[in-house]
């Protein structure tokens, strides 16, 4: 049934999948990468897949303005601003904190014509609703997208991504034992887990938490289960989802969300110099740090085959110049 659900074309698909030759040699285990940093919309990223379904839903509701929220260097907000341009919609972004950089994604948000509102992190949801109400009072039709595009509509993008991955694995007769990715708002992982049940994909999906600590166990897993269940209903998949369907590691939070320490910095340098692939400081850099630690700690067997899902975000590198150049 997922093929019957309309989506607004934004992404260049399928994204490449290939072996990380240098990193595999260094780590002593076979590692492939799925390049969702190459989805093609304004420097790409995983949110583009979600936005294909979210934009279609917005247009079906005759919306004229997209509203969403994120961190100061939000990749999701940058891709939403770009999707709004493609769909001919206005875009209002609620970014956490106060503007302390005009570089990286903040620059791109401006170039793409989005209106930016700076708000304390804990007030983002309320600010989005206030903006929506103000637009409605002026006769406009807003469409509010949750942080990260993480709801059942957005998750369909990653149900499709799992179908895409299965076809790629079949074409080269290579199957991972584990799929590893950064997880935060949960929509990407929820979509992949839903797609895993739909296709019977054999790999375990391992999320590296970049901001959810042990105090949010199993709250975060339950939230993803709810997203998966709702997404499954949309495509006619009759399957239960529970917290234990989601494997999330919380040991690699470092100094916290959006704070670049030695661990993330070293992981970014490692992949750049082993395979000439760039990671971002907030999500994929932390996820790669977690992956390398899991390998070193014996989480995987020597004959396991790992797929690292690159969710994009390289634009934010330019917002973290001083942190990335520290001690180099």
N, C-alpha and C positions, 0 to 999 in steps of 0.2 A: 504493500500500500504506500510505502514512502515515495515510490516513483510517481504516484498520483498527486502528491502534495506539491503545489506550485512554489517556486522560489524565484527570487529576483537575481539574475545572473550578475555576479560580481567577481568570482574567483576564477583563476586560471587553474584548471584541474585536468588530470590528477597531478598532485605535487610529486616531485621526484622522491625516490627512496634508493639509497645506495649505502655501500659499506664505508665506514670510517677507517680507512686503511691505517693511517698513522696512529690513531688512538687505540685501535684494536691491538696493534703491535705493542704499544706501550703498556696497555692494561692486561694483556695476556688472555683476552677473551674477545669473541666476535661481537662487534657492535655495528649495527646499521643505524641510519638516521632517516626520519621522515621529515621532509622539508616544507613544513607549513609556514616557514618564513618566506616562501616563494609563492604565496597565493595571489600576489599581483596587484592588490589594491593599495595604493599609496604606501609602498614599502612592505605590504603583505602582513601576515600574521594569522593566528588561529581564529580571531573574531570574524574574519571575512566569511568563513563558512557559516557561522551562526547568523550573520547579518543577511545572508541570502534569504533566509526564512523570516527573519524579523522584519526586513524591509517589505517583503511581500505581504506580510500580515498588516503592516502599517498602511500600505497602499489600499489593501482590501477594506480598511476602516476609513479610507479617504482622509488620512492624516496629511497635514501640510508641514509639520514640524516634528523632528525627533528630539527627544530629551534623554540624556543619559549622564552617568557620573563615573568618576574614577579618581585615581591618584593624580598628582601633578604631571607625572610622565606616563599617563595611561595610554597604552597601546590600543585598548578597546575604544577609548574616546577618539583617538586619531582615526581609526578605521571607521567608526560611526560617522565622523565628519565627512570622510571621503565617500562613504556609501550614500549619505544625504545628497552630496553633489551629483552622484550618478543617477539618483532617483528624482532629482529636481525638488528636493525638500530642504527646508531650513533646518538648522541644527543648533541646539543649546546644550552646552556642556557644563556640568557642575564638577569642578576639580577641588580636591581636598587641600586645605591649608591656604597659605599665602604664596603668591607668585614669587619664587626665588630664582627663576631661570627663564630666559626667553629662548632657550635652545631646545634641541631634541623634539619631542612630541608637542611641546607648547608652541614652538615655531610652526610646526606643520598644522596644528589646529587652526592657527591664525591664517596661514596660507590658504587653507581649505574653506575659510569663510565662516567658521563656527563662532558663535557668541559664547564667551567663557565667563563663568561665575565662580569666584573663589570662595570656598565655604569650609568651615571646620569639618573634619572627617565624619564625626558623629551626626552632623546635621545634613548630610548630603541627601538622604531620602526625603526628608521634610522639604528641603529646598527644591528638589525636583517637582514635588507635588504643588508647591507654591507657584513655581513657574508655569506648570501645566494649568493651574487655575487662572492665572493672569492671562494666559493665551486664550483660554476659553472665554474669558470675559470680553476679549477683543474679537471674538467670533472666529478664532482659529481652531484647528483640530490637532492637538498634540498627541504624540504617541510616546509613552515612557518606556524606555528599555532599561531593565535592571542592570546593576553593576556587572560588568563582564558579559552581558547578554545571556546570563545564566538562568534560563527558565526552560520550560518544556519545548517552546517553539525554537529557541536558539540551539538547544541540544540536538535537534534533528540534523543540524549540520555535521555533527560528529557521529551520529548513526550512519549517515552517508559516508563519512570518512572511513569508518570501519569496513563498510562494503567495498570501498575503493582499495583499502589496504589488502583485503582478502584477495582481490583480483590481482594485485601486484605480486603478492606472495605466490599465488598460483602460477603466474607467468614465468617466474624465475625458480620455482620449486625450492623456495627458502621460507621457513616458518620460524618466527621468533618464539622463544619460551617466555619472554617477558617484554612488555611494552612499558617504557618509563617516561613520565612527563611531569612537568610542573603543574600543580593544582592550587587554586586559590578560591575563586567564587564557585567552582565545582561543575560548571556546565559542560566543559570539554570532557572531563572524566566521566560525567554521567552519560553523555552521549556515546562515548566509547564503550562503556560497560553495557549500555542498552544494545549497541551494535554487536557486541560480543555475544550476547544472548540470542540476538536475531540470527546471526550467521553461524554460531557455534565455533567462533574463532578460538583456537586452542591456547593462546598465550594468557598469562596472568598480566593484569594491568596494574602497575604500581605508580601511585601518585606521590610525588615529593612535595609536601606542604611547604609553601613559601611564607605563610603567615598564620596558619591555624595551629595553635599549640595543643598540648595534652589536655588543657582545660576545656577544649571544645570536642573532646571525644566522649560519646559517639555522635554529638550534635551535628557535626559537619557531614559525617557519613549518612546520617538520617536525612539531612537536607538533600544530598545527592540522590538518595533512594527515592525521595518524593519526586524529584525532577525526572528520574529515569522512568518511574511508574507513569507519570503523566505523558512523557514522550512515547512510551510503549503503547498507551491507549490510542494515541493519534495514528499510529501505524498498524493497529490491529494485532499487536503482539500481546498475547495473554500470558504474562509472566510476572510473578511477584518480585519485588526488589527490597532488600534489607541492608542494614548497615554493614553486615559482614560480606556483602558483595564487593565492598570497596576496600582496597589495600592502600592505606595512606601512611607514609612515614613522616614523623614529626621531629626527627632528631637533627635536622639540618637547617633550622631557622636562622642560625647565625645571630647577628645583632638585631634582627627584626626586619619587618617589611620595608623594602626600598632602601635599606642601609647596606652599603657595600663594604664588606670586610675582606680580610685576606683570603678567605675561603672562596668567595664568589670571584674575586679578582683573579686568583690563581687558576680557577676552572676556565674562565674566559680566555686567559692567556694560553692555557694548555690546548684547547681545541683550535684556537687561531693558529698556533704554531705547529700543531700536528696535522691538521687537515684544511687549514685556511677557511674555516667556517666561524662566523661571528655569532656570539650569544649576547643576550641582553643582561644588564646588571641585576634586574629585579626578579625575573622568572627563570629563564633558561640557564642563566649563570648559576643560580642557586640549585636548580635541578641537576645540572651537570656535576656540581660539587657533591650533591647527594649521591648521584650514581657512582662516581669514582670512589666515594667512601664505602658504599655498599659492596662494590667489587673488592676493595681492600680488606673489608671486614668479613669476607667469606659468605655474603648473602647469596651469591650465585655459585653454581657448580661450574667447574672449568669448561664443561661441554655445553653450557647454556648459550643461547643466542639472544642478544639484547637488541631491541629497537628503541632508540631514543627519539621521542616525538618533539621536534623543534617547533615551538609555538610562536616564534618570531619575536619582534621587539627591538631590533637593532637600532632603530631611531633613537631610543632612549640612551644609548651609549654616549651621545653627544651632550646629554644633560648631566653626566657623571664624570666629566673629564678629570677633575682633581682627584676623585676617589680611585679612578682606574690607573692614574699615573703615579699614585702614591707608592713609594719604595721601589720604583722601577727606574 
